[in-house]
Amino acid sequence: MLEDFELLKRNRFRLLPYGWAKTKTETHLIARSMGYPVALKIISEGISHKTDVGGVKIGIRNDQALSLAYDEIMEGAEGHEIRGMLVQKMARKGIELIIGGKKDAQFGHVIVLGLGGVYVEVFRDITARLCPISEADVEEMIDELKSHPILKGTRGQKGISVDGLKELMLATCRFMHKDDVKELDLNPVIFDDKGYDIVDARISR
C-alpha cells in the first residue's frame, strides 16, 4: 500500500496527505502535522483485507482517539508481521467507486469502472474498456452501470464530478501503459460533485 501510494505520487496522481508511522508517537506527530480528522490503516504484507482484522479506523478527531485506534488495530493484528501504520487525511464524503485495470495477454491493458468500497464484490456493478480511452468512453461507461442514476444525481442529490472521473480514468490508462502495470485497483475512490479522493490503492507490476 505505501509503495503503491509513492508510485502514484511520482506519476502525479492527486493524493490525500499521508505519512508512514512506525510507532504510536509517530502517528501523533503525523496526525498533528496534517491536522485532524485522520484515518489510520495497518501496513502488513500478510493482511490482504485490512477491514477483516479491524485494521482501519476512520474519522479520528483527536490525540486520545488516535491512541485508542492504534491500540485496537495492534490488538486485532496480533500474530501478523506489522510494518507500521499509514496515517491519512480523512477523505471527503461521497460515492465510492472502484477504478481498476489489468494487462490482458491478448488485448493489452483494460480499465474497469464500478461501484466501489467494501461492497464491490457483492453488487458487481462494473463495466470495462480497452485502453486507451476517450472522454466519450467514460460517459458511456457511466451509462452502462446500474448505479448510473446515483452517479448523475437523483432525487435532489448531486451527482459526481464527471470531469474529475474523466481526468482520473484517462490518467490511469496512461499510467498503466507507461509503467506496464499488470494489475491495479484504486478502491475506493470517493467522488462528490466537486472532485475525488483516492483512499486506497493496490498495484502489481
N, C-alpha and C positions, 0 to 999 in steps of 0.2 A: 504493500500500500504506500509506504513512504517513498520508495524508489519510483513508484508509478506517478505520484504527485510531482516529484522532482523532474521526471521526464516530460510530463505535460507542461510544467513551468518553463522548461528550456525551449519548448515548442510554442511558447507564447499563448497558451490557454489561460483564460482568466480564472483564477482560483481564489477561494476564500483564504484569509490569513490562517496559517497553521504553523505548528512547531513540534519538534520531536523532543519528548522529555524522558529521561532515563530514571528519574527519581520523583517522589512526590513533591519535593521542594522545587524541582524544575518545572513541574506542571503549574505551580502557583506563579512562578516568575513569568512564564509564557502567557498565562491567562491574564495576569495583570498588565502585561505589556500590550496585548491586543485589545483588552477590555472585555468584560462580561457582557452578555452571556456567551458561554462556550459549550462545545461538545467534547467529550473525552472518549477515545477509542483505543482499544488494546492493539498493540503491534506484536503479532506472533505468527510465525510461519506455519505452525501446527493447527491454527484455528481458521477454518475456511469461512465459517459463518459466525461473525462476532456476536450477533444478537443471540445465538443459541446458548452462549455461556454468559450472557449478561455483560458482554464486552463493550457495550456502547451506552453512554449516558449523555443525554442532551438537555438543553435548557438550564445549564448550571450557571447560577447567578451571583455567587459569592465564594469566598475562600472556604468557608465552612462546608458548603455543599460540594465543593470540589474535593475536599479531603474525604468526605463520606463516599462520593462516587468512586474515587481512586481505590479506597479500601474494599468496596463492594466488587469492583472489577477484579482486583487481585484475588479476592476470595473465590470468585466464580471460576477463575482461570487456574486454580491450583492444580499442579501436575503438568502444566504446559510450560514450554520454554517461552519466556516473555522478553522481547527486545526493548520494550518501553511503552509509552503512550503517545498517541497523536492528540495534541490539543488543537482544536479547530474552532474558529469563529462560527457562531450559530448561523445557519442559513436562513434565508427568507422563508416565509410561509407561502405555500402554493401547491401546484400539481406536480407530483413525482413522475418523471419519465425515465426510461432507460434508452440510452443510445449505445448500441453495441456494434461490433464488427468482427469479421474473421476473414482469413485468406482461404478461399476455396482453391483446391488443387487444379481444377479445370477452368473456373471462370475468373479467378482473381479475387480482389477484395470486395466484400459485401458489407453494406451498412444496414443496421436494423434500428427501427424506432418502435417504441411501445410504451404502454403504461408501466411505470416502474415501481421502485420501492420493494417492500417485503412481499408484496402480492404478485410480483411479476410472473412467478411460476404457477400461480393459481388461476389468474384470468387469461394469460397467454394472448393478450391483445397486442399483436405485433405485426409489423409489415417490413419489407426489405427491398433493397435496390442494389444493383451492381454499381460500384464506384468507377469513374467519377459521377457525381450527381449535380443537378442544377437546382436553382430555387424552385422551379416548377415541379421538379420531382418531390421536393419536400412538401409542397402544397398537396400533391396527390397522395403522398404517404399519410399525411394528417387525415385526409378524407377517407382513407381506407381503414382507419382504426374505428372500432366500435365505440370508443370513448371520444370520438371527434367532436360531438356537441359540447362536451366539457372543455375541450381544448379551445374551441372557438368562442365559448361563452354562452351560457344558457340561463334562463330564469333569473335574470338580473345579475348574475355572476359574471365577472370579467373573464375573458379567455387568457391564454398565454401570449407572450411576445413571440409572434410568428417570425418576426425579423431576427430575434435572438436565436430561435431554433434553427433557422436557415444558416445563420453565421456559424453556429456550433457544428452542425452536421457537415457543412462543406469543409470546415477546418478539420474535422475528424477524418473525412475521406482523404484529404491531402496528407495528413499526418500518417495514416496507415500506409499509404503508398510510399511516402518518403522514408519511413523507418522500417518498411517491410514487416509491419505488425502481423503476427499470426492470429491473435485474438485480443479483443478489447471490450470492456464493459465500463461505461460511465453510468453508475446506478447507485442511488438516484441522482438525477439532475432535477432540481426544484425550479419550476418556472412560475412566474406570475406575469402580469401584463406589462411589466417594465423590463424584465430580463430573466436571468437564471443564475443558479449557484450549483457548481459541481460538488457534490457531497462526498462521493466515494468513487474510486477508480481501480480497475484491475487490468493489467496489460501483460501480454505474453509475446515475446519476440523470438 
